[in-house]
Every structure is written in structure tokens, then in C-alpha cells.
Amino acid sequence: MAERMAYFGLSVNMVAFMFYVMHRPFSSSANAVNNFLGISQASSVLGGFLADAYLGRYWTIAIFTSIYLVGLTGITLCATMNILVPNQDQCDQIALLLGNCEPAKPWQMLYLYTVLYVTGFGAAGIRPCVSSFGADQFDERSRDYKAHLDRFFNFFYLSVTVGAIVAFTVVVYIQIKHGWGSAFGSLAIAMGMSNLLFFLGTPLYRHRLPGGSPLTRVAQVLVAAFRKRNVAFESSEYIGLYELPGKRSAIKGSNKIVHSDDFRCLDKAALQLKEDGADPSPWRLCTVTQVEEVKILLKLVPIPACTILLNLILTEFLTLSVQQAYTLNTHMGILKLPVTCMPVFPGLSIFLLLCLYYSVFVPLSRRITGHPHGASQLQRVGIGLAVSILSVAWAGVFERYRRHYAIEQGYEASFLTSMPNLSAYWLLIQYCLIGIAEVFCIVGLLEFLYEEAPDAMRSIGSAYAAVAGGLGCFAATILNSIVKSITGNSEEREKSWLSQNINTGRFDYFYWLLTVLSVMNFLAFLYAAHRYQYRSKQVIETKEQVNGQLNSK
């Protein structure tokens, strides 16, 4: 909760901080924040690797939460020490619009980027490990294990959502009333308190031993398979597929995995030949379980890959919809919400949906699908992707109306002036839809990756979701740059779709581009999900095949 509070608190406030305090353009500020979001998630591969290979999940969380706290403290210092920000004298709204404010010095921006990206790097050990470490606390032998795991991941994401809601409301309020230093300082204090609470729970935790370097095991399979690429399965030298006798696996913290017929070329790494001898090198001969680990990692890739576009849309909404909100009336009766509070509504919709999930959605969907949990993990991911299409399509429709209204009412040049007769609460439709999409897609994905990943690679499996999120953030930056370069022409004074002045840009075209990409991505997901076979189903089918062979004998 504390990490996601800091994540969203920085994502929604840092663009404004760079624009109003560091005097950077909206576009470069948004790209810097997108890179921070990307580093926060893509670096999860490193955290997952260290947890599975050497440190275990507990020590990985402990080390990286401390790094996160150091980064947040550095950001707080930047916002409180005048030497770290440019001169603010004679820098009013008009000067900002005209670009006449004193820009930040290169070394000041270097400091801010450093502490911002150190904070992002600190998430490397939190994102892939916290959900997996929490799930490790449940006993796989328990009768209610799957039901408990399902509820845990929903509760986990509820905590994440509470962190986001606090970031979009309380932290924004602190920033308005007490300034940037207090706002960023509150994030550092929350992370410090969460670290303390985590360490106090140390005697209670259940630990899964690290199983050695997963990347080394993957490399051994690839090398061994390459070495035996020319050996036929019918060779006279072929003894069989190599596996340790008995129930014990060669990999710490892992059960044996039954053989599957996917990626047959990798099976050559487990081909036991007469020349391998009694004590073969793992770079020449691998166990079936080791080979199956690699197969599982490969089979998992298409599913999180299909969520990259959803994460791209979430990233775009964090920045683009805030620019939309600046031009709209954010009054709710006598209450005026700050623009930076607007992204709280996806969080509220997620909170409401998670509260109603077991009382409303599960019983209704169970009647339709017959599934004990209402919908399978992949079905939930698919529902999320489908709803995200509706969200971004509505965003395009509303933006077209908003832009036309702004030009018609004479607000074309005033992109930081709110239009009193057009409510910002029209944005709630796209916000709530994307919130629903996120809870179905991401919660389903986290549960899917934890259950389907190899036993000794569950942090790596959970890292897949975070990597997809990081790639979505980087893809947002790349897509923004491509769209600006293609649609804008400074020599002919043609404004790009993503112009800093939203009223002269064409955000509606950009949203419709995302809609087309989302439809194509959804079709790709349907194909990948149709081809995927759950591990539990694979085990049942394998047992049936073995029993059939025994009966025939």
C-alpha cells in the first residue's frame, strides 16, 4: 500500500512539480514520469531474479524498500531546499505559459532525475516479491488453499487501491495546503512506517528457500539442448529422458514437474545418452523438471504481453486526462476538487468492485460459467481487456466533444483555464471503466502467474506482470514521441496531436488510435488464451494417459 501510494503520488504530482517548480514543459515532464513508472516496473525482473536465486523474498523486500525510502527522502529534500530548484521570483501563470520563467539548471535536473529513478529502482524488489511473499504464507496442502489464495490476491489489490486513493486525495490535499515538500515528505513517512511494520512481523513469516539462479538453469537447458541438437530421439545411444529417482527434485524449493510435449526441441537437454556417464555436467544433461521450467516460462509470455497495451492506456490516462481536467469545471456542488485528484476515481471504482466482487460478481458469473470462482483467471484477464476498449473509445468520443466546445466558446488559446459550463465529471466514465478493466485484468494476471509459474520461479513469474507494466510505460513514451514526430511540423506550424495546448491538439485522434490497437491486442489475447493449457489440467491429462497405458497392458 505504501509503495503504491508513493508510486501514484509521484506520478500525478511530479508532472505538475516539474512544470510549476522546475519550469519544464509538460511533454518532457510527462516523459520523465513515464520513464520513472517504467523503471519502477521493468526493474522487477532484477528483484524477482535475486529473490528466487540468492536472497529469498524477505531479504529482497527488506533491501529494496530501504532503497525506495532513500529515493523518497531525496525527492523531499529537492522540494524543500531552495538551492535544488530554480528561482521562483516573477514566475506567475502568464510567465509559465510564455516560457519566461528561469529554467532549472542542468545539475538541478540531474539531481531530481537521480533521486526519482533511485526511487523507481527501489520498486524492483517490492513489485515481484510482496504479492508472492504474501501468497507463500498459505499452506499448499490446505483444503481451502485455492480459495484463500484467490481472496488474498483480491485483498492485496484492495490494499494497492487504498494506497492509490490516499495518493490522489490526502497527498494532493497536503500539497495544496502545505506545499510540495510536505506532500513528498508524507510519502517518505508512510514508506518508513510500512518498513517498520514489515520488520516487526519478521518472526511470524513463512519462508520459501531460494532455489538457486533461475537464469543459470535456463541457460543450462538452452546450452544442453543446443549441444544435442543433432541427436535424434530414436538414436541407439538414447537411454531416456533424465530425471532424479524418487519424489525429490534436483531444484531447491520445487516439486517435480511432469513432462509435456510442448517445445520438443528443448527436450533434447534432458536426453540421456550412454556417453553422458554416471555424473553428467548440468551444462550437458538437465532434468525433465529443469526443462519443463523453461517451457513454462516460455508458455506464460504471451499472456502478460497482451496486458502491455492496457498498462500503456493506464499510463496515458494518468497524464493526458489530467491535461483534459485542467480545461473543465471540477466543482462538485460547493466543493472544488483539485485537478490532480481526478485520477482517484479509477481507484474508487476498483475499491467498490473489490468490495462487491464476492457478494455480486462471483455468484452471478458462477451461474453463467459454472466456474467455482465465477470466472477463470484468463477469463478475468479477457474481461479486463474488453472493458479497456470501451474506456479508451469513450475517452475519444468525449475529447472530440470537449475540444469542439472549447473552440466554440473561445477557449482555444487558454488550455489552463477551466470552462465553467463543462463538468470534469464526464471523465468519470472513462476513469471508472479503466478501473474495472484494471481490477479484472491485473488481479487475474497476478493469480494466474503465481499459480502457473514453476515453484522455484514464482517471483520471476510475478515479475512478468510488473515487466508488462514497465513496458507499457516505456511504450507510452515511445508512442508519444512517434505521434508527435509524425503529426506535428514546426516548420509549417502544424500542431501535433499531443500539443501542449490540448485545445489545438487532437487528443481524440490519439484515443481512437489506442482503441484500434486495443481491439487488435484483444484478438491476439483470445488466440493466446485459447491455446494455453493450465498446468493442473496438464497433470490430470498426463495421469489419464498413464492409467490408460497401464490398463491396456
C-alpha positions in Angstrom: 0.0 0.0 0.0 2.8 2.4 0.9 4.8 1.7 -2.3 1.7 2.2 -4.5 0.8 5.4 -2.5 4.3 6.7 -3.4 4.1 5.5 -7.0 0.8 7.2 -7.7 1.6 10.2 -5.5 4.7 10.8 -7.6 3.1 10.0 -10.9 0.3 12.5 -10.5 2.3 15.3 -8.7 5.7 15.1 -10.4 4.4 16.3 -13.8 3.0 19.4 -12.1 6.1 19.8 -9.9 8.4 19.8 -12.9 6.1 22.2 -14.8 5.4 24.7 -12.0 8.6 24.5 -9.9 11.3 23.2 -12.2 9.8 25.1 -15.2 10.0 22.1 -17.6 7.5 21.7 -20.5 4.5 19.3 -20.0 5.8 17.0 -22.7 9.3 16.4 -21.2 7.9 16.2 -17.7 5.4 13.6 -18.8 8.1 11.6 -20.5 10.3 11.7 -17.4 7.4 10.5 -15.2 6.6 7.7 -17.8 10.3 6.6 -17.5 10.0 6.6 -13.7 6.9 4.4 -14.0 8.7 2.2 -16.5 11.8 1.7 -14.3 9.5 1.0 -11.3 8.0 -1.9 -13.0 10.6 -3.2 -15.6 13.3 -3.5 -12.9 11.1 -6.1 -11.2 13.0 -8.7 -13.3 16.1 -8.0 -11.3 14.2 -8.2 -8.0 12.5 -11.4 -8.9 15.8 -12.9 -10.0 17.6 -12.0 -6.8 14.7 -13.3 -4.7 14.4 -16.7 -6.5 18.2 -17.2 -6.8 20.0 -15.9 -3.8 18.3 -13.6 -1.3 14.8 -15.1 -0.8 11.8 -12.8 -0.9 12.1 -11.5 2.6 15.6 -10.0 2.2 14.9 -8.7 -1.3 11.9 -6.8 0.1 13.9 -5.5 3.1 16.8 -4.2 0.9 14.8 -2.6 -1.8 12.2 -0.9 0.5 15.2 0.8 2.1 16.4 2.0 -1.3 12.9 3.2 -2.0 12.9 5.2 1.2 16.3 6.8 0.4 14.9 7.9 -3.0 11.7 9.4 -1.5 13.9 11.3 1.1 16.0 12.7 -1.7 12.8 13.9 -3.6 11.6 15.5 -0.4 14.9 17.4 0.0 14.6 18.7 -3.6 11.2 20.1 -2.8 12.2 21.8 0.5 15.7 23.2 -0.3 15.8 26.3 -2.4 19.3 25.5 -3.8 17.9 22.5 -5.6 15.1 24.4 -7.5 15.3 27.4 -9.9 14.5 30.9 -8.8 10.7 31.3 -8.4 10.6 35.2 -8.4 8.5 36.8 -11.1 7.2 33.5 -12.3 3.4 33.7 -12.5 1.0 31.8 -14.7 1.4 34.1 -17.7 5.2 33.7 -17.4 4.8 30.0 -17.3 2.6 29.9 -20.4 5.0 32.1 -22.3 8.0 30.1 -21.1 9.7 33.1 -19.5 10.4 31.5 -16.1 14.0 30.7 -15.2 14.6 27.1 -16.1 16.2 24.6 -13.8 19.9 24.3 -14.1 21.3 21.0 -15.6 22.7 19.9 -12.2 19.4 20.5 -10.5 17.5 18.4 -13.1 20.3 15.7 -12.8 19.7 15.6 -9.0 16.0 15.3 -9.4 16.2 12.6 -12.1 18.7 10.7 -10.0 16.6 10.5 -6.8 13.4 9.9 -8.9 15.0 6.9 -10.7 16.6 5.6 -7.5 13.0 5.6 -6.1 11.8 3.7 -9.2 14.7 1.2 -8.9 13.7 0.6 -5.3 10.4 -0.9 -6.5 12.4 -3.7 -8.2 12.3 -5.8 -5.0 8.8 -4.8 -4.0 6.6 -5.4 -7.1 7.6 -9.0 -7.8 8.1 -10.1 -4.2 5.4 -8.7 -1.9 2.4 -10.5 -3.6 4.4 -13.7 -3.9 5.7 -13.5 -0.3 2.2 -12.9 0.9 0.9 -15.9 -1.0 3.8 -18.0 0.4 2.2 -17.7 3.8 -0.6 -20.1 2.8 -0.1 -23.9 3.0 -0.4 -25.6 -0.4 -1.6 -28.8 1.4 -4.6 -27.0 2.9 -8.1 -27.9 1.5 -9.0 -24.3 1.1 -5.7 -23.2 -0.4 -7.0 -22.0 -3.7 -10.0 -20.2 -2.2 -7.6 -18.5 0.3 -5.2 -17.6 -2.5 -8.0 -16.1 -4.6 -9.1 -13.9 -1.6 -5.6 -12.9 -0.8 -4.9 -11.5 -4.2 -8.1 -9.6 -4.1 -7.2 -8.3 -0.7 -3.7 -7.5 -1.9 -5.1 -5.4 -4.8 -7.5 -3.7 -2.4 -4.5 -2.6 -0.3 -2.9 -1.3 -3.5 -6.1 0.6 -4.4 -6.3 2.2 -0.9 -2.7 3.4 -1.5 -3.7 5.0 -4.8 -6.8 6.6 -3.3 -4.8 8.2 -0.5 -2.2 9.4 -3.1 -4.9 11.1 -5.2 -6.7 12.7 -2.2 -4.8 13.1 1.0 -1.4 13.7 -0.6 -2.9 16.2 -3.1 -4.6 18.0 -0.2 -1.3 18.2 1.7 0.4 19.6 -1.4 -2.2 22.3 -1.9 -2.3 23.3 1.8 1.3 22.8 2.9 3.4 22.7 -0.3 5.4 20.2 -2.3 7.9 19.4 0.5 5.2 18.2 2.9 3.4 16.2 0.1 6.6 14.3 -0.8 7.6 14.1 2.8 4.3 12.4 3.7 5.1 9.7 1.1 8.6 9.1 2.7 7.0 8.9 6.2 4.4 6.4 5.0 7.1 4.2 3.5 9.2 4.4 6.6 6.2 3.3 8.8 5.5 0.4 6.4 9.1 -0.7 6.6 9.0 -0.7 10.3 5.8 -2.7 10.4 7.2 -5.2 7.9 10.3 -5.8 10.1 8.2 -6.1 13.2 6.4 -9.1 11.5 9.7 -10.9 10.9 9.2 -13.7 13.5 5.8 -14.6 12.0 6.8 -15.1 8.4 6.9 -18.4 6.5 9.9 -18.5 4.1 10.4 -20.4 0.8 14.1 -21.2 0.3 15.7 -19.7 -2.9 16.2 -22.4 -5.5 19.5 -21.2 -7.0 19.9 -19.0 -10.0 16.9 -19.4 -12.3 18.7 -17.7 -15.2 21.6 -20.2 -14.8 19.1 -23.1 -15.0 17.5 -21.6 -18.1 21.0 -21.1 -19.7 21.9 -24.7 -18.9 18.8 -26.0 -20.7 19.5 -23.9 -23.8 23.1 -24.9 -23.9 22.4 -28.6 -23.4 19.6 -28.6 -26.0 22.0 -26.8 -28.5 24.8 -29.3 -27.9 22.4 -32.3 -28.6 20.5 -30.6 -31.4 21.6 -33.2 -34.0 20.8 -36.2 -31.8 17.6 -38.0 -32.8 15.1 -39.3 -30.2 15.3 -42.7 -31.9 19.1 -42.8 -31.6 20.6 -46.1 -30.4 22.6 -44.1 -27.8 19.4 -42.8 -26.3 18.6 -44.1 -22.8 15.7 -41.9 -21.9 14.7 -38.5 -20.5 16.8 -37.8 -17.4 15.1 -37.2 -14.0 16.2 -37.9 -10.4 14.7 -41.1 -9.0 12.1 -40.8 -6.2 10.0 -37.7 -5.2 12.9 -35.4 -4.6 13.6 -32.6 -7.2 17.1 -31.5 -8.1 15.9 -27.9 -7.6 15.5 -26.5 -4.1 12.0 -25.3 -3.2 10.5 -27.1 -6.2 8.4 -30.1 -6.8 8.9 -32.3 -9.8 7.1 -31.2 -13.0 5.6 -33.8 -15.3 6.9 -33.9 -18.9 4.9 -32.1 -21.6 5.1 -32.4 -25.4 5.5 -28.6 -26.0 8.7 -27.2 -27.3 10.1 -30.7 -28.1 13.4 -29.1 -29.2 14.1 -28.3 -25.6 13.6 -31.9 -24.5 17.0 -32.7 -26.1 18.6 -31.0 -23.0 17.2 -34.0 -21.0 18.2 -36.7 -23.5 20.3 -39.1 -21.5 22.9 -40.8 -23.7 25.4 -43.5 -22.9 28.3 -41.1 -23.3 26.9 -38.8 -20.5 28.2 -41.1 -17.8 27.0 -41.5 -14.2 27.7 -37.9 -13.1 26.9 -35.7 -16.1 27.5 -31.9 -16.2 24.3 -29.8 -15.9 25.5 -27.9 -19.0 25.2 -31.2 -20.9 22.3 -33.0 -19.3 19.4 -31.4 -17.4 16.5 -33.0 -15.6 13.0 -33.1 -17.0 11.8 -30.7 -14.3 14.5 -28.2 -15.3 13.5 -28.4 -18.9 9.8 -28.0 -18.0 10.6 -24.8 -16.0 11.9 -23.2 -19.2 8.9 -24.4 -21.2 6.5 -22.9 -18.6 8.3 -19.6 -18.7 8.0 -19.5 -22.5 4.3 -20.5 -22.5 3.5 -17.8 -20.0 5.0 -15.0 -22.0 2.0 -14.3 -24.4 -0.5 -13.6 -21.6 1.3 -10.8 -19.8 2.5 -9.5 -23.2 -1.2 -8.9 -24.1 -1.5 -6.7 -21.0 1.2 -4.3 -22.1 -1.3 -2.2 -24.0 -3.6 -1.9 -21.0 -0.7 -0.6 -19.0 0.1 1.9 -21.8 -3.5 3.2 -21.6 -3.3 3.5 -17.8 -0.1 5.5 -18.2 -1.6 7.8 -20.8 -4.7 8.3 -18.7 -2.5 9.5 -15.7 -1.1 12.3 -17.8 -3.4 13.1 -20.6 -6.7 13.0 -18.6 -5.1 15.5 -16.1 -4.5 17.9 -19.0 -8.1 17.4 -20.0 -9.3 18.1 -16.4 -7.4 21.5 -16.4 -9.9 22.8 -19.0 -13.0 21.5 -17.2 -15.1 22.5 -14.2 -14.1 20.4 -11.2 -16.8 21.7 -8.8 -19.0 19.1 -7.1 -21.7 21.3 -5.6 -19.8 23.8 -3.3 -16.8 21.5 -3.2 -14.0 22.1 -5.8 -11.7 19.1 -6.4 -8.1 19.8 -7.4 -7.3 18.6 -10.9 -4.7 16.2 -9.6 -7.4 14.5 -7.5 -9.3 13.4 -10.6 -7.4 10.0 -11.1 -8.8 8.9 -7.7 -12.0 7.8 -9.4 -10.5 4.7 -11.0 -9.3 3.8 -7.5 -12.7 4.3 -6.1 -14.3 2.1 -8.8 -11.7 -0.6 -8.1 -12.4 -0.3 -4.3 -16.1 -0.6 -4.9 -15.8 -3.5 -7.3 -13.5 -5.5 -5.0 -15.9 -5.0 -2.1 -18.8 -6.3 -4.2 -16.7 -9.0 -6.0 -17.7 -12.0 -3.8 -21.2 -10.9 -3.0 -22.3 -9.9 -6.5 -19.9 -10.8 -9.4 -18.9 -14.3 -8.3 -22.5 -15.7 -7.7 -23.8 -14.1 -11.0 -20.9 -15.3 -13.1 -20.9 -18.7 -11.5 -24.4 -19.2 -12.8 -23.3 -18.3 -16.3 -19.9 -20.1 -16.5 -20.3 -22.9 -13.9 -16.8 -22.0 -12.6 -16.4 -22.2 -8.8 -14.7 -18.8 -8.7 -17.1 -17.2 -11.2 -14.5 -16.9 -13.9 -11.1 -18.5 -14.6 -8.0 -16.4 -14.3 -7.7 -16.0 -18.1 -11.4 -15.1 -18.4 -10.9 -12.3 -15.9 -7.9 -11.0 -17.9 -10.0 -11.1 -21.0 -12.9 -9.2 -19.4 -10.4 -6.5 -18.3 -9.0 -6.1 -21.8 -12.5 -5.9 -23.3 -13.6 -3.2 -20.8 -10.4 -1.2 -21.5 -11.5 -0.9 -25.2 -14.8 0.7 -24.0 -12.9 3.0 -21.8 -10.5 4.4 -24.4 -13.2 4.6 -27.0 -15.4 6.7 -24.7 -12.3 8.9 -24.0 -12.0 9.6 -27.7 -15.7 10.5 -28.0 -15.7 12.8 -25.1 -12.4 14.5 -26.1 -13.9 15.3 -29.5 -16.9 17.0 -27.9 -14.7 18.8 -25.3 -12.3 20.2 -27.9 -15.2 21.4 -30.2 -16.8 23.1 -27.2 -13.6 24.8 -26.2 -13.1 26.2 -29.7 -16.7 27.2 -30.0 -16.7 29.1 -26.6 -13.4 30.9 -27.4 -11.1 28.9 -25.1 -8.8 27.7 -27.8 -5.7 29.5 -26.5 -6.5 29.1 -22.8 -5.5 25.5 -22.1 -5.0 26.1 -18.4 -8.4 27.9 -17.9 -11.4 25.8 -16.8 -14.6 26.1 -18.8 -17.4 26.7 -16.2 -20.2 25.1 -18.1 -18.5 21.8 -18.9 -18.1 19.4 -16.0 -14.9 17.4 -15.4 -17.1 14.6 -14.1 -17.7 13.4 -17.7 -14.2 12.0 -17.3 -15.6 9.6 -14.6 -17.0 7.3 -17.3 -13.5 6.6 -18.7 -12.0 6.5 -15.3 -14.5 4.0 -13.9 -14.3 1.8 -16.9 -10.5 1.7 -16.8 -10.7 0.9 -13.1 -13.0 -2.0 -13.7 -10.6 -3.2 -16.5 -7.6 -2.9 -14.2 -9.1 -4.9 -11.4 -10.2 -7.8 -13.6 -7.1 -7.9 -15.7 -4.3 -7.3 -13.2 -5.7 -9.3 -10.3 -6.5 -12.2 -12.6 -3.0 -11.9 -14.1 -1.2 -11.9 -10.7 -3.1 -15.0 -9.6 -2.5 -16.7 -12.9 1.2 -16.1 -12.9 1.7 -17.2 -9.3 -0.2 -20.5 -9.8 1.2 -21.3 -13.2 4.9 -20.3 -12.7 7.4 -23.0 -11.6 7.6 -23.4 -7.8 11.2 -22.1 -7.6 10.5 -19.2 -10.1 7.4 -17.6 -8.6 9.0 -14.2 -8.1 10.1 -14.3 -11.7 6.5 -15.2 -12.7 5.1 -12.3 -10.7 7.8 -10.1 -12.2 6.2 -10.8 -15.6 3.2 -8.6 -14.6 5.4 -5.8 -13.4 7.6 -6.0 -16.6 4.4 -5.8 -18.7 3.5 -2.7 -16.7 7.0 -1.2 -17.2 7.0 -1.9 -20.9 3.6 -0.2 -21.1 5.1 2.9 -19.6 8.1 2.9 -21.9 5.8 2.1 -24.9 3.7 5.2 -23.9 6.8 7.4 -24.1 7.8 5.9 -27.5 4.3 6.1 -28.9 4.0 9.8 -27.8 7.3 10.6 -29.5 6.3 8.8 -32.7 2.9 10.6 -32.8 4.4 14.0 -32.2 7.1 13.5 -34.9 4.5 12.2 -37.5 1.6 14.6 -36.8 3.5 17.8 -35.9 5.5 20.0 -38.2 7.2 23.0 -36.6 8.3 24.5 -40.0 4.7 24.6 -41.3 3.4 25.4 -37.8 1.3 22.3 -37.7 0.4 21.3 -34.2 0.8 17.6 -33.3 -2.0 15.5 -31.9 -0.3 15.8 -28.5 0.3 19.5 -28.5 1.0 21.2 -25.1 -2.2 23.2 -25.8 -4.8 20.5 -25.6 -7.3 22.7 -27.4 -5.2 22.9 -30.6 -4.1 19.3 -30.4 -6.1 16.2 -31.4 -6.2 14.0 -28.3 -9.4 12.5 -29.7 -7.4 11.0 -32.7 -4.8 9.7 -30.3 -7.5 7.9 -28.2 -9.1 6.4 -31.2 -5.6 5.1 -32.3 -5.4 3.4 -28.9 -8.9 2.0 -29.4 -7.8 0.3 -32.7 -4.6 -1.0 -31.1 -6.7 -2.3 -28.1 -9.0 -4.3 -30.4 -6.1 -5.9 -32.2 -4.5 -6.7 -28.9 -7.7 -8.3 -27.6 -7.9 -10.5 -30.6 -4.3 -11.6 -30.0 -5.1 -12.4 -26.4 -8.1 -14.5 -27.4 -5.8 -16.6 -29.6 -3.2 -16.9 -26.9 -5.7 -17.8 -24.2 -7.4 -20.4 -26.4 -4.1 -22.2 -27.0 -3.0 -22.0 -23.3 -3.4 -25.1 -21.2 -3.4 -24.8 -17.4 -0.7 -26.8 -15.5 -3.3 -28.6 -13.3 -5.3 -29.7 -16.4 -2.0 -30.9 -18.0 -1.2 -33.0 -14.9 -4.7 -34.6 -15.0 -4.4 -35.4 -18.7 -0.9 -36.9 -18.2 -2.2 -39.2 -15.3 -5.1 -40.3 -17.5 -2.7 -41.2 -20.3 -0.5 -43.2 -17.9 -3.5 -45.0 -16.5 -4.8 -45.8 -20.0 -1.4 -47.3 -20.9 -1.4 -49.4 -17.8 -4.9 -50.6 -18.3 -4.1 -51.5 -21.9 -1.2 -53.6 -20.7 
